[in-house]
Amino acid sequence: MSSSPHPIVLVHGTRTSSAIWEDQVRALTHGGHATVAIDLPGHGSRSSERFTFEGGLAAIDEAVRSCDSPPLLVGLSLGGYMALAYAGEHEDRLAGVVLAGCSTDLKGKPLRAYRRASRRLVPALGLGGGTWHVVTDMLAALQGYSPLRDLRRLVLPVWLVNGARDPLRFGARRYLGAHPGARQWVVPGAGHDVNSHAPVAFNRILLHVLRDLAQRMPLPAPRLG
């Protein structure tokens, strides 16, 4: 069994920041878990940067490497896709992955159409300022990425957490089929931002996951070389 509480790395969604995890950081830290909430490029403290797929992976890697032992990686929406992509490349550095609000395989014609529409609508609606460019950056970065491909090859424990009113949860059956060991929670009344809409329920789920991990054999320490 694990001799110390697992650390946690939290990764936010598009056009938000590490600040969305305030409730989770408080609850997890109170539970004795070292907790890191990061800002992806183009967000929060890194809003002057442009978001790229590689930059997102690098931000996660920096946080994972800062942990004393393999962390539980928790991602919401864009952060969930990036967390899964990171796990696909560095499974040995993690204890498990929680994927929230990202149970849809964004690819092909739907993604291309969404990207074209956002490029037209953002300037037309006067939304070109602020962080709206991150939406098109995100869509460009995820073009061609297949979460199902990464799920199929993972041995790492995976948990899905979705709000009952989140339209991005309706691919969850395919996700569960791609990773037969995965478990899903659907939070009643919550939408896409499930950690903010139902923070108490979301925190309980994370603490349940951490208790589950504590009963498993610890994984090797992260490879830093």
Residue pairs with C-beta under 8 A, 6 or more apart in sequence:
1 214
1 215
1 216
1 217
1 218
2 69
2 213
2 214
2 216
2 218
3 218
4 69
5 31
5 32
5 33
5 34
5 210
5 214
6 33
6 69
6 70
6 71
6 72
6 95
6 210
6 213
6 214
7 33
7 34
7 35
7 36
7 67
7 68
7 69
7 71
7 72
8 28
8 33
8 34
8 35
8 36
8 71
8 72
8 73
8 74
8 206
8 210
9 35
9 36
9 37
9 38
9 60
9 63
9 64
9 67
9 71
9 72
9 73
9 74
10 18
10 21
10 24
10 25
10 35
10 36
10 37
10 38
10 74
10 75
10 79
11 38
11 40
11 60
11 73
11 74
11 75
11 76
11 79
11 80
11 82
11 83
12 18
12 20
12 21
12 37
12 38
12 39
12 40
12 43
12 44
12 76
12 77
12 78
12 79
13 20
13 76
13 77
13 78
13 79
13 80
13 101
13 193
14 43
14 77
14 78
14 134
14 135
14 138
15 43
15 131
15 132
15 134
15 135
16 43
16 44
17 39
17 43
17 44
17 45
18 37
18 38
18 39
18 44
18 45
19 37
19 44
20 76
20 193
20 195
20 196
21 37
21 195
23 195
23 196
23 199
23 202
23 203
24 35
24 37
24 74
24 195
24 199
24 202
24 203
24 206
25 35
25 37
27 203
27 206
27 207
28 35
28 203
28 206
28 207
28 210
29 35
31 207
31 210
33 210
34 67
34 68
36 63
36 66
36 67
36 71
38 59
38 60
38 62
38 63
39 45
39 46
39 59
40 46
40 51
40 55
40 56
40 59
40 78
40 79
40 82
41 49
41 50
41 51
41 52
41 55
41 56
41 59
42 49
42 50
42 51
42 131
42 133
42 134
42 137
43 51
43 131
43 134
46 59
47 131
49 55
50 133
50 137
51 134
51 137
51 138
51 141
52 137
52 141
53 82
53 85
53 141
53 142
53 145
56 78
56 82
56 85
56 141
57 82
57 85
57 86
57 89
60 73
60 82
60 83
60 86
61 86
61 90
63 71
64 70
64 71
64 73
64 86
64 90
64 93
64 94
64 222
65 93
65 222
65 224
67 222
69 95
69 218
69 221
69 222
70 92
70 93
70 94
70 95
70 218
70 219
70 220
70 221
70 222
71 94
71 95
72 94
72 95
72 96
72 97
72 98
72 206
72 209
72 210
72 213
73 83
73 86
73 87
73 94
73 96
73 97
73 98
74 83
74 97
74 98
74 100
74 206
75 81
75 82
75 83
75 84
75 97
75 98
75 99
75 100
75 102
76 100
76 101
76 102
76 193
76 194
76 195
77 100
77 101
77 102
77 168
77 192
77 193
78 102
78 138
78 142
79 102
80 99
80 100
80 101
80 102
81 102
81 106
81 142
81 145
81 147
83 97
83 98
83 99
84 97
84 99
84 102
84 147
84 150
84 151
85 145
85 147
85 150
86 94
87 94
87 97
87 150
87 154
87 156
88 149
88 150
88 153
88 154
91 154
91 155
91 156
92 219
92 220
92 222
92 223
93 222
93 223
94 156
94 219
95 156
95 157
95 213
95 218
95 219
96 156
96 157
96 158
96 159
96 209
96 213
97 154
97 156
97 157
97 158
97 159
98 158
98 159
98 160
98 161
98 205
98 206
98 209
99 158
99 159
99 160
99 161
99 175
100 160
100 161
100 162
100 194
100 195
100 202
101 161
101 162
101 163
101 166
101 168
101 169
101 192
101 193
101 194
102 147
102 168
103 160
103 162
103 168
103 169
103 170
103 171
103 172
103 175
103 184
104 167
104 168
104 169
104 170
104 171
105 146
105 147
105 148
105 171
105 174
106 142
106 145
106 147
107 142
107 143
107 144
107 145
107 146
111 139
111 142
111 143
112 143
114 139
115 136
115 139
115 140
115 143
118 135
118 136
118 139
119 136
121 127
122 128
122 132
122 133
122 135
122 136
147 175
148 174
148 175
148 178
151 158
151 175
151 178
151 179
151 182
152 178
152 179
154 179
157 181
157 212
157 213
157 216
158 179
158 181
158 182
158 183
159 182
159 183
159 184
159 185
159 205
159 209
160 172
160 175
160 176
160 182
160 183
160 184
160 185
161 184
161 185
161 187
161 194
161 202
161 205
162 168
162 169
162 172
162 184
162 185
162 186
162 187
162 194
163 169
163 186
163 187
163 189
163 190
163 191
163 192
163 193
163 194
163 197
163 198
164 186
164 187
164 188
164 189
164 190
165 189
165 190
165 191
165 192
166 190
166 191
166 192
166 194
167 192
168 192
169 186
172 184
175 182
175 184
176 182
176 184
185 205
187 194
187 197
187 198
187 201
187 202
187 205
188 198
189 197
189 198
190 197
190 198
190 201
191 197
194 202
195 202
